Every structure is written in structure tokens, then in C-alpha cells.
Amino acid sequence: MRMLQIHSDGFGYELKRKAIKSAEKVESKTYSTDDSCLVNFIAAESSDEKNITKASSLTAQMIASAAEDVKEKNIVVYPWVHLTEAPAKPSVALKMLKSVAKILEEQGYNVVRVPFGWYKAFSIHCKGHPLAERSKVLDVETTEITEEEVTEGEDLTAIKAEEEAHSKFYIMEPDGSVTPVEKFDFTGFEELRLYVKYETAKDRTASEPPVHIEYMKQLELVDYEPGSDAGNFRWPPRGLTLKRAVEERVIKEMLEYGAHIVQTPLIYDYQHPSLKSYLQRFPSRQYVVRSGDRDYFARFSACFGQFLMISQAQVSYRQLPLKIFEIAPSFRREQSGELAGMRRPRAFTMPDIHEIVADVEMAKQSILKQLEFIMKLHAELEIQYEVSFRILRSFFEEHRDFINAVVARVGKPVMIEVFDERYAYFLFKGEWNVVDAQKKAACLGTCQIDVENSQRFNITYIGEDGKEHYPLILHTSPSGSIERILYGVLEQAHKDMKRGKKPTLPLWMTPVQLRLVPVDDSLIDYCVELGKELDKYGIRYEIDDRSLTVGKKIRSAEKLWIPYICVIGEREKKSGKVSVRRRAEGDQVEMKIDDVAEEIASKTSFAPKQQLMLPKMITKQAIFSREV
């Protein structure tokens, strides 16, 4: 069992729609109270099924203990399966929640049990005292109860510094004008308003699971892995095709930018002096790896390996700016209640470039050049994004012309947070953010000017004077993590669908760009011949060789958002043309197969060719999670 507990001033919920067919029947779909209460978000796990009575009793005991700690008599029992990657069967989970509520009622608590099996919206107001937020895990087999907290190796110095840092928020426009956020007219900039509200309110609670989770499973892109830790996902062939396409696209851009491509280890020594110091300035929850008698941690960015590598390299001023790039599998052990699909997983893949520059002037020149590929890559994702910059006040005032040039390049109003004292290793940080259907935001690309880590890692270059100098370092993720990219494009697809547009993925990254649909089995061989032409153009395609009606085959392809569906019958075979349904254009046209291939190749010419990572014949494909 996993549980997130919030001591709240009031609570309310509204049932939206059934999440499962066996959802509980209800008389009322809404509930609200202004009274203080202890809200318990609970996920029953498959391990609880071995002894449901024991799991229920221990869970009730944990809630009662927490209620005693905060002197609370009002209890809310809320089913929230998204806390776990190994959920119990719905019938078992409901039985457990009912039992927990009954035990607490018998102990004299006022209990509200939220209906099971529904998608819900809820309102909550955390009290904010030291015991107001807690996360607990129960292992029913060992009767071990743990309260999740900051893990070994994390230093709170930087977190406290950030919390105590004094900053002000503004909106800066491309013409250089600056307005406090509370005075800015957000008319026509609704998503920017939502992003600013999210950032300034610091409210990270979520009322429903992010919508992209349903899509990522429906499209067979990503799925939960019950055999791993929560927040670690598996990528079936369609998803892996997309993932590799994004990785290769970013690598191509970085090579064109002049980067050195490297690969560095996944685990690092806690006791390494440079790393130990760095962890204090970049606190993040680490996975601990025990090897022999030493503790190591799984990296949460590419910084460690790249910094250690460049610290041992011979670098001259003639080579600056020097660029090091890596596609870095990374790990951050976020708390269970913070996990949210691809928005915030525990394992992610981060394209990370570090640029070594001599001084602030070179840093500014490089940032302006980096903006070109950052803006280009985000445009290729076909998503709406909002940009923010967090800047040390002294840097903002001294380099105002540079800030003006950066915002002018972005080309639309951005949020500026100006902080009085530097609380982290950077004095300038840009972020490209997605605002999702829950009105939450997550960062994709980022660029930062680091003024600390060259000395911490003893990174130097030989200057014109023949002496060693410490450089500045630009930390940049040109596109954001692959997981966040998927989150962003799926959330954008959902927003498009709400506006009446068919949801799509960008053509260059979608796993299958074209599906050939023969009207009967006699035309499969002809489809194979057409496929040879598509191969010449590097088009990712598959052939629906199943014994289904044409209508069912078309609906099957549409459910997977396949952009081009080509129907082939005897008429098409004789004419040399195919009937093409184009998802993005919303039309149906007749084209030669070469013309279709040329159209796709033209639209995706900027991206490297990526092979489809599963058999082309649908009858040869295993079904991993999709419905069709």
C-alpha cells in the first residue's frame, strides 16, 4: 500500500466520469466541506492481495496515528491508484478501502470515503505545517511501514536557499518593456497567464491523472513496468521508434552545432570530493547503488560524467567555446505523490550539452546562438510553449541589452523572475515550458550560465597568456527529456482535440508514418511491392494483412493516429494510384505511391531517417497494450 497524506483546511470533490465499468454507484457526484480534515490518498498494491485484512488494519493504524499527531478527527479516504505501478485488482482495492473506513469509524473518527472507480476533480488546501504532508509505504509481507523522506546524499542547503530567496516576477515583451505580473494584461495570452499562476502559486497538487497517460498506452508508446520501481517505464517497439527518432534528431542538431558526442557512466561515488560538493548545490533525490562496501548514486543529469571528463582534457582558448553533448539516461527518485506519468517520472532520458566559454561576453554570444537550435527544435515539436527566464538582479541590470535581445528572439511575452541573491550555481536560466490540461506546467528545454562548477571540478583552459583559467559553463538541454517531449506532444494533441481537431503526433517522430490497407488478401503482395518504393525514401510503414473489412482496418489505423492511410484495391492497382487518407489535412486524395513518399520525405527532411522497430506485417506484430 502507498499513501499520500495531506492535512487540509477543507476538502471537496466532483465525480467526472467512470474510470472503470465497475465504478461504485453514487447518489451524489459532489462533496465539499470547509472543516479541517486529514486527506489520505491511498493506492492498494498487488502485494496487499496476499493478506487484505492485515493490509487494511495496518493502513487504518497508520491513518489513526497520523490523525493523532495532527489532532484531527475528520478523515477522508481517497482512492488514488496512480501512486503505484503495481495496483491491486479493483475488487481487492475497493474491499480494502471500505475496510479501512469501517475500522476508523469504529474508532470514533468522522470518515468520508470517496467513491471508487471514477475520474475526479478535487479541491484541497494544505495547512503547511511540518506534519501537513507525508508519504507512507506499507509492505504487508514484512509488516514494514516506511515514511518517505529525503534520501541519503541529499543536502538541503540549496533547497532552503531557494525557498528563502527574494525574487519578483515580471512579464517582458519583445520590445523590451517590463511589467509586474500583477499589472500585465494577459488578454490573448491565456497559457502564459496559466503558466505564471502555476509558477507564482507554487501549487503542485493534481486533481486527476494527466491526460497523456491514457494516450501513451492507447498508442502503445509507453507503459508502466510493474517489475521495476515506480516512475520507471517500458517502451514497446512503437514507442521506442519514436524515442530513437527524437534522439537522432537532437544528435544531428548537436553535431551541426559542433559538439563532441560522449558517453559517460550511470553511477558515481558519493565520496568523490567534487561530486559531494556538487550534490549540496544541486540537491536531488538519488537512487542509491551499493557496490562492495561503498555507496554510489545513479546520476540525475549528464553533468557529473561530462565535468569529470573535461576536467582531465587539455583545452586551449583556441577551442572555445567547447561543446560536449550526451544523450544521458538519468534517474531522480521523486516522491511517490509527485509522480505524474511522463511529466515527472523517476527515470528519464536527457539530451544534455555543456558549453565551455571563457567569460560572460562569450557566454552571451553562445546563448544567442543556442537560442537558434532551441527555438528550432521546439517548433518541430508542434506544441504551444511558454518561456521564462530566472536572472540574478545584478546580471539583469548590467546586461539589459543582452536580455532584450534574448526576449526579442523568443518573439513573444515571457515571464521573468529576478532574484536579489544567487541561491544556486547559475545567474541566468531560461526555460521552455508546456502547460497541460490540468493547468500544470513542466519544463522542456533549458539553458543556464553556471559560474561555480569549473572551480568545483577543476575545469580549466590555457589562455593566450599561457596560464590556466577557470571558464564559465553553459548547461543546456536543447529539447528537454524524451519523456517530457512525449508528455508535451500528447498534451498538445489533447488540447487540439478539445478544439475540434484530430489529435496527431509530429510526422517526423510518429512511429508509423503510413499504413498500407489492402482490400483483400490477394493484394498483399502488391502492397509489399509498394513498400519497396517507400523503403527508398526511408518512410516508416506497415501493411495491414489481417482478414478484416476495410472499414475495420481504417478505424484501427485511425485509433493509432497514423497520418497516412493508403487503401489499395484492384482499381488502385490498375491505375497505379492509391487512395490516401491524410490525417493532418483531413482529406482523402488519390496519389501515386512515389508522390505520397515524396510528400512525407519533404515534410520530414530535417530529421534523420529512423527505422520502424517492429515487423511491417501487422499479423506478425505482438499486441503490447493497444486495443487494435
C-alpha positions in Angstrom: 0.0 0.0 0.0 1.1 3.5 -0.8 -0.4 6.6 0.8 0.0 10.4 0.5 -1.5 12.3 3.5 -2.4 16.0 3.4 -3.7 17.8 6.4 -6.1 20.3 4.8 -8.3 23.3 5.6 -11.4 21.9 3.8 -11.8 19.4 1.0 -14.2 18.8 -1.9 -14.5 16.6 -4.9 -16.6 16.2 -8.0 -17.0 12.9 -9.9 -16.4 13.5 -13.7 -16.8 10.1 -15.4 -16.3 6.4 -14.8 -12.7 5.2 -15.0 -13.8 1.5 -14.9 -17.0 -0.3 -15.7 -17.4 -1.5 -12.1 -17.3 2.0 -10.6 -19.3 2.4 -7.5 -22.9 3.6 -7.8 -23.4 7.0 -6.2 -26.3 9.2 -5.2 -24.4 12.5 -5.4 -21.4 13.3 -7.6 -20.1 16.2 -5.4 -19.0 16.7 -1.8 -17.5 19.7 -0.1 -16.5 20.8 3.4 -14.8 23.8 5.0 -13.8 21.8 8.0 -10.2 20.8 8.8 -9.5 17.2 7.7 -6.8 14.6 7.1 -7.0 13.6 3.5 -5.5 10.1 2.7 -4.8 9.3 -0.9 -4.4 5.5 -1.0 -3.3 3.0 -3.6 -3.8 -0.6 -2.8 -1.0 -2.7 -4.3 -0.9 -6.3 -5.7 1.2 -7.3 -2.6 -1.8 -6.4 -0.4 -3.9 -9.1 -2.0 -1.9 -11.8 -0.1 -3.5 -10.5 3.2 -6.1 -7.9 2.7 -7.3 -8.0 6.3 -3.8 -7.3 7.6 -3.2 -4.5 5.0 -6.5 -2.8 5.9 -5.8 -3.0 9.6 -2.2 -1.6 9.3 -3.4 1.2 6.9 -6.1 2.2 9.3 -3.5 2.2 12.1 -1.2 4.4 10.1 -4.0 6.9 9.4 -5.1 6.9 13.0 -1.5 7.6 14.2 -1.1 10.5 11.7 -4.5 11.9 12.8 -3.4 11.8 16.5 -0.1 13.6 15.5 -2.1 16.5 14.0 -5.0 16.3 16.5 -7.6 15.6 13.7 -10.9 13.8 13.9 -12.1 14.2 10.3 -10.7 11.7 7.9 -11.0 11.5 4.1 -10.2 8.1 2.4 -9.5 8.8 -1.3 -8.6 6.0 -3.8 -5.7 7.1 -6.0 -4.2 4.2 -8.0 -1.6 6.5 -9.7 0.6 6.3 -6.6 1.7 2.8 -7.6 2.9 1.0 -10.6 1.7 -2.4 -9.2 -2.0 -1.8 -8.3 -4.2 -4.4 -6.7 -7.3 -5.7 -8.6 -10.1 -3.1 -8.4 -12.3 -5.5 -6.4 -9.5 -6.0 -3.8 -8.7 -2.3 -3.6 -12.3 -1.4 -3.0 -12.6 -4.0 -0.3 -9.5 -2.7 1.4 -10.7 1.0 1.3 -14.1 0.0 2.7 -12.5 -1.9 5.5 -10.1 1.0 6.3 -13.0 3.4 6.5 -15.0 1.0 8.7 -12.1 0.5 11.2 -11.6 4.2 11.5 -15.4 4.8 12.0 -15.4 2.2 14.8 -12.5 4.1 16.4 -14.7 7.3 16.5 -13.4 9.2 13.5 -15.6 11.1 11.1 -14.9 9.4 7.8 -15.7 10.4 4.3 -14.8 7.7 1.7 -14.6 9.0 -1.8 -16.3 6.7 -4.4 -14.1 4.2 -6.1 -13.6 3.8 -9.9 -14.2 7.4 -11.0 -12.2 10.2 -12.6 -12.5 13.0 -10.1 -11.6 16.7 -9.6 -10.8 17.7 -6.1 -10.0 20.9 -4.1 -7.6 20.9 -1.2 -5.8 23.5 0.9 -2.7 22.1 2.6 -2.2 23.7 6.1 1.6 23.9 5.5 2.8 22.9 9.0 5.7 20.3 9.4 3.4 17.3 9.5 0.9 18.5 6.9 2.4 16.5 4.1 3.6 12.9 4.5 4.1 9.9 2.2 4.0 6.3 3.5 4.6 2.9 2.2 3.4 -0.5 3.6 4.9 -3.8 2.9 2.3 -6.2 4.2 4.6 -9.3 3.9 7.2 -7.8 6.3 4.8 -5.5 8.1 7.4 -2.8 7.4 6.0 0.7 7.4 8.2 3.5 6.0 7.7 7.2 5.8 9.3 8.6 2.6 11.7 11.4 3.2 14.8 12.9 1.7 17.2 10.1 0.8 20.8 9.7 1.7 23.2 12.0 -0.1 20.8 15.0 -0.3 21.8 18.2 1.3 19.0 20.8 2.0 21.3 23.9 1.9 20.4 24.8 -1.7 16.7 24.0 -1.2 16.5 26.3 1.8 18.4 29.0 0.0 15.9 28.8 -2.9 12.9 28.9 -0.6 14.4 31.9 1.2 15.5 33.7 -1.9 13.7 37.0 -2.5 12.5 37.5 -6.1 10.0 39.4 -8.2 8.0 38.3 -11.2 7.6 40.3 -14.4 6.4 40.0 -17.9 8.9 41.1 -20.5 7.8 41.8 -24.1 9.8 41.6 -27.3 10.1 45.4 -27.4 12.0 45.3 -24.0 9.1 46.6 -21.9 8.8 45.1 -18.4 5.6 44.9 -16.4 5.0 43.4 -12.9 2.9 40.2 -13.4 0.0 41.6 -11.4 -0.3 44.6 -13.7 0.1 42.8 -17.0 -2.9 42.4 -19.4 -3.0 38.7 -20.3 -5.7 39.2 -22.9 -4.7 36.9 -25.8 -2.0 35.2 -23.6 -4.1 32.7 -21.7 -1.5 30.0 -21.5 1.1 32.5 -20.3 -1.4 33.5 -17.6 -1.8 29.9 -16.5 2.0 29.3 -16.5 2.6 32.4 -14.4 -0.1 31.4 -12.0 1.4 28.0 -11.7 4.9 29.3 -11.0 3.9 32.0 -8.6 1.4 30.0 -6.6 3.8 27.0 -6.2 0.8 24.7 -6.1 1.9 21.3 -7.4 -1.2 19.2 -6.4 -3.1 17.4 -9.2 -6.8 16.6 -9.2 -6.8 14.0 -11.9 -4.2 11.8 -13.6 -2.6 13.7 -16.6 -4.5 13.0 -19.8 -1.3 12.0 -21.7 -1.2 8.7 -19.7 -4.3 7.3 -21.4 -2.9 8.3 -24.8 0.6 6.9 -24.3 -0.9 3.5 -23.5 -3.6 3.7 -26.2 -1.0 4.4 -28.9 1.3 1.7 -27.5 4.2 4.2 -26.9 5.0 3.8 -23.2 3.6 1.7 -20.4 4.1 1.1 -16.7 6.6 -1.7 -15.6 5.3 -3.5 -12.5 8.6 -5.3 -12.2 10.5 -2.1 -11.7 10.4 0.9 -9.3 7.6 3.4 -9.7 8.3 6.0 -12.4 10.4 3.6 -14.5 8.7 2.9 -17.8 9.0 0.4 -20.6 9.0 1.4 -24.3 7.4 -1.1 -26.7 8.5 -1.0 -30.3 6.3 1.8 -31.4 7.3 4.0 -28.5 11.0 3.0 -29.0 10.8 4.0 -32.6 9.6 7.5 -31.5 12.2 7.7 -28.8 15.1 6.9 -31.1 13.7 9.3 -33.8 13.8 12.2 -31.2 17.3 11.2 -30.0 18.7 11.0 -33.5 17.1 14.4 -34.4 18.8 16.1 -31.4 22.1 14.4 -32.0 22.1 15.6 -35.7 21.5 19.2 -34.5 24.2 19.0 -31.9 26.7 17.7 -34.5 25.8 20.5 -36.8 26.4 22.9 -33.8 29.9 21.5 -33.5 29.5 19.3 -30.3 31.7 16.5 -29.2 29.4 13.5 -28.6 30.4 11.4 -25.5 29.1 8.6 -23.3 29.7 8.6 -19.5 28.8 6.2 -16.6 25.4 5.9 -15.0 26.6 5.6 -11.3 29.0 7.8 -9.3 30.7 7.8 -5.9 29.1 9.8 -3.1 32.6 10.3 -1.6 34.2 11.8 -4.7 35.1 15.3 -3.4 33.8 17.2 -6.4 30.6 15.2 -6.6 30.0 15.5 -2.8 30.2 19.3 -3.1 28.1 19.4 -6.2 25.3 17.4 -4.6 25.0 20.1 -1.9 24.4 22.7 -4.6 22.1 20.6 -6.8 20.1 18.6 -4.3 18.0 15.9 -5.9 16.7 12.6 -4.6 19.1 9.9 -5.6 18.9 6.2 -6.2 21.5 4.6 -4.0 23.5 1.8 -5.5 25.6 -0.4 -3.2 28.7 -2.0 -4.5 31.0 -3.8 -2.1 31.4 -1.5 0.9 30.7 1.8 -0.9 27.6 3.7 -1.8 27.1 5.1 -5.3 24.3 7.1 -6.8 22.6 6.9 -10.1 23.1 10.2 -12.0 20.3 12.6 -12.3 21.9 14.5 -15.2 24.9 14.3 -17.6 26.8 16.9 -15.6 28.9 14.5 -13.5 30.4 12.5 -16.3 30.9 15.4 -18.6 32.5 17.6 -16.0 34.9 14.8 -14.8 35.8 14.1 -18.5 36.5 17.7 -19.4 38.5 18.3 -16.2 41.1 15.8 -17.4 41.2 17.1 -21.0 43.7 19.6 -22.4 41.7 22.6 -23.6 43.1 25.8 -25.3 41.4 29.1 -25.6 41.5 28.5 -29.4 39.0 25.7 -28.9 36.5 27.8 -27.0 33.6 27.7 -27.0 34.0 23.9 -26.5 30.8 21.8 -26.6 30.2 18.4 -25.0 27.0 16.5 -25.7 25.4 13.3 -24.4 22.0 11.5 -24.5 22.0 10.7 -20.8 19.7 8.1 -19.1 19.1 9.8 -15.8 17.4 9.0 -12.5 15.7 11.0 -9.8 13.8 9.3 -7.0 10.9 11.6 -6.8 8.4 11.1 -4.0 5.5 8.8 -4.9 2.9 11.6 -4.7 4.9 13.7 -7.2 5.0 11.1 -9.9 2.8 12.0 -12.9 3.4 9.8 -16.0 5.8 11.3 -18.4 5.6 14.7 -16.8 7.5 13.6 -13.7 9.0 10.1 -13.9 11.9 8.7 -11.9 13.8 7.5 -15.0 14.2 9.7 -18.0 16.5 10.3 -21.0 18.1 13.8 -21.1 19.8 15.3 -24.1 22.4 17.5 -22.4 25.1 19.8 -23.8 27.7 21.7 -21.8 29.5 24.5 -23.5 32.8 25.8 -22.0 33.2 29.5 -22.5 35.9 31.9 -21.5 33.8 34.7 -19.9 30.5 36.4 -19.7 30.8 38.0 -23.1 31.4 34.7 -24.8 28.6 33.2 -22.7 26.1 35.8 -24.0 27.2 35.2 -27.6 26.8 31.4 -27.2 23.4 31.8 -25.6 22.1 33.8 -28.5 23.4 31.0 -30.9 21.9 28.3 -28.7 18.5 30.1 -28.9 18.5 29.2 -32.6 18.5 25.5 -32.2 16.4 25.6 -29.0 13.7 27.5 -30.9 14.0 25.3 -34.0 13.6 22.0 -32.0 10.7 23.3 -30.0 8.9 24.5 -33.2 9.4 21.0 -34.7 7.5 19.5 -31.7 4.5 21.5 -32.9 3.5 22.4 -29.4 2.5 25.6 -27.8 5.0 26.6 -25.1 5.7 29.4 -22.7 9.2 30.8 -22.0 10.6 32.1 -18.7 13.9 33.4 -17.5 15.3 33.4 -14.0 18.0 36.0 -13.6 20.2 37.5 -10.9 19.3 41.1 -10.5 22.8 42.4 -10.8 23.2 40.5 -14.1 19.8 41.7 -15.3 20.7 45.3 -14.7 24.3 45.1 -16.1 23.4 43.1 -19.2 20.0 44.5 -20.1 20.8 44.8 -23.8 21.5 41.0 -23.9 18.3 40.2 -22.0 16.4 42.4 -24.5 18.0 40.6 -27.4 17.1 37.2 -25.9 13.4 38.1 -25.4 13.2 39.7 -28.9 14.5 36.4 -30.3 11.8 34.5 -28.4 9.3 36.8 -30.1 6.5 36.9 -27.5 6.0 37.9 -23.9 7.9 35.8 -21.4 7.9 35.5 -17.6 11.0 37.0 -15.9 11.9 36.1 -12.3 14.5 38.4 -10.9 16.2 37.3 -7.7 18.2 39.5 -5.5 20.9 37.0 -4.4 22.2 33.9 -6.2 20.9 30.8 -4.4 22.2 28.2 -7.0 25.1 27.8 -9.3 23.5 29.8 -12.2 23.0 33.5 -12.6 20.9 33.2 -15.8 18.4 30.4 -16.6 16.0 30.1 -19.5 13.1 27.5 -19.6 10.7 26.4 -22.3 7.5 25.1 -20.7 4.4 23.1 -21.6 1.1 24.0 -19.9 -1.1 20.9 -19.8 -4.8 20.1 -19.5 -4.5 20.2 -15.7 -3.1 23.7 -15.9 0.2 22.4 -14.6 3.5 23.2 -16.3 6.7 21.3 -17.0 10.0 22.4 -18.4 11.3 21.1 -21.7 14.4 22.8 -23.0 16.6 24.9 -20.7 19.8 27.0 -20.9 21.9 28.2 -17.9 25.0 30.2 -17.2 27.0 28.3 -14.5 29.5 30.3 -12.5 30.5 27.7 -10.0 31.3 24.3 -11.3 34.5 24.9 -13.2 36.3 25.5 -9.9 34.4 22.7 -8.1 35.5 20.2 -10.8 38.9 21.9 -11.6 37.9 22.5 -15.2 40.5 24.8 -16.8 41.7 26.0 -20.2 45.0 27.5 -21.2 44.6 31.2 -22.1 46.6 33.4 -24.6 48.9 34.2 -21.7 49.8 30.5 -21.3 48.2 30.3 -17.9 45.3 28.2 -16.6 41.9 29.9 -16.3 38.6 28.8 -15.0 35.8 29.1 -17.6 32.1 29.5 -17.3 29.9 26.6 -18.3 26.6 26.7 -20.2 24.2 23.9 -19.1 21.7 23.4 -21.9 19.1 20.8 -22.7 18.2 21.7 -26.3 14.8 19.9 -26.3 14.1 18.6 -22.8 14.0 15.0 -21.8 12.5 12.5 -24.3 9.8 11.7 -21.7 8.8 15.3 -21.3 8.7 15.7 -25.1 6.3 12.8 -25.3 4.3 14.4 -22.5 4.3 17.7 -24.3 3.1 16.4 -27.7 0.4 14.2 -26.2 -0.9 17.1 -24.1 -0.9 19.3 -27.2 -2.8 16.6 -29.1 -5.4 16.6 -26.3 -5.8 20.4 -26.5 -6.1 20.2 -30.3 -8.8 17.5 -29.9 -10.7 19.8 -27.5 -10.7 22.4 -30.2 -12.2 20.0 -32.7 -9.0 19.0 -34.5 -7.9 15.4 -34.9 -5.1 14.6 -32.5 -1.7 13.9 -34.2 1.9 13.4 -33.4 4.6 15.3 -35.4 5.0 13.4 -38.6 8.8 13.1 -38.2 8.6 11.3 -34.9 5.3 9.4 -35.2 6.2 5.6 -35.1 4.3 4.6 -38.3 4.0 7.3 -40.9 2.0 5.3 -43.4 -0.2 2.2 -43.3 -1.0 0.2 -46.5 -4.5 -1.2 -46.4 -5.2 -3.9 -49.0 -9.0 -4.5 -49.5 -8.4 -8.3 -49.6 -5.6 -10.9 -49.2 -5.0 -11.0 -53.0 -3.4 -7.5 -52.9 -0.9 -8.1 -50.0 1.9 -9.0 -52.5 1.2 -5.8 -54.4 1.4 -3.9 -51.1 4.8 -5.5 -50.5 6.0 -4.1 -53.9 4.7 -0.7 -53.0 6.6 -1.0 -49.7 9.8 -1.4 -51.6 9.3 2.1 -53.1 8.6 3.5 -49.6 11.8 2.0 -48.4 13.7 4.1 -50.9 12.5 7.2 -49.2 13.1 6.0 -45.7 9.3 6.0 -44.9 8.2 4.1 -41.8 5.2 2.0 -42.9 3.3 -1.2 -42.1 0.9 -3.4 -44.0 -2.5 -4.4 -42.6 -2.6 -8.0 -43.8 -5.3 -9.1 -41.4 -8.5 -10.7 -42.7 -10.7 -7.8 -41.7 -13.1 -5.5 -43.5 -11.6 -2.3 -45.0 -13.7 -0.3 -42.6 -12.2 -2.0 -39.5 -8.7 -1.7 -40.9 -9.2 2.1 -41.4 -10.7 2.5 -37.9 -7.7 0.5 -36.5 -5.2 2.9 -38.2 -7.1 6.0 -37.1 -7.1 4.8 -33.4 -3.3 4.8 -33.6 -3.3 8.3 -35.2 -1.5 7.0 -38.3 -1.0 10.1 -40.5 -1.3 8.5 -44.0 -3.7 5.5 -44.6 -3.4 4.2 -48.2 -6.2 1.9 -49.3 -5.4 -0.4 -52.2 -7.9 -2.3 -54.3 -8.0 -3.6 -57.8 -8.9 -0.2 -59.2 -5.8 1.4 -57.4 -3.6 -1.4 -58.7 -4.7 -0.8 -62.3 -4.4 3.0 -62.1 -1.1 3.0 -60.3 -2.5 5.3 -57.7 -3.6 4.8 -54.1 -6.5 6.3 -52.1 -4.9 8.3 -49.4 -6.5 9.5 -46.1 -4.3 12.3 -44.8 -5.0 12.9 -41.1 -3.4 16.3 -40.7 -5.2 17.7 -43.8 -8.4 15.9 -43.0 -8.9 14.9 -46.7 -8.9 11.9 -49.0 -7.0 12.1 -52.3 -5.6 9.8 -55.0 -1.8 9.9 -55.4 0.9 7.8 -56.8 2.9 6.0 -54.0 6.0 7.9 -55.0 4.2 11.2 -54.6 3.0 10.2 -51.1 6.5 9.2 -50.2 8.0 12.4 -51.5 5.4 14.4 -49.6 6.3 12.7 -46.3 10.0 12.9 -47.1 9.7 16.6 -47.8 7.8 17.4 -44.6 10.4 15.4 -42.5 13.6 16.3 -44.4 15.2 18.0 -41.3 15.1 14.7 -39.3 17.4 11.6 -39.8 15.7 8.5 -41.1 14.7 6.2 -38.4 13.6 2.6 -39.0 10.4 1.1 -37.6 11.3 -1.2 -34.8 8.8 -3.9 -35.4 7.7 -6.2 -38.3 5.9 -4.4 -41.2 3.2 -7.1 -41.4 0.6 -6.5 -38.7 -0.1 -10.2 -38.4 3.5 -10.6 -37.2 3.2 -7.9 -34.6 2.6 -8.7 -30.9 0.0 -6.5 -29.2 1.6 -5.0 -26.1 -1.0 -2.5 -24.8 -3.1 -1.1 -27.6 -6.7 -2.1 -28.3 -6.3 -2.6 -32.1 
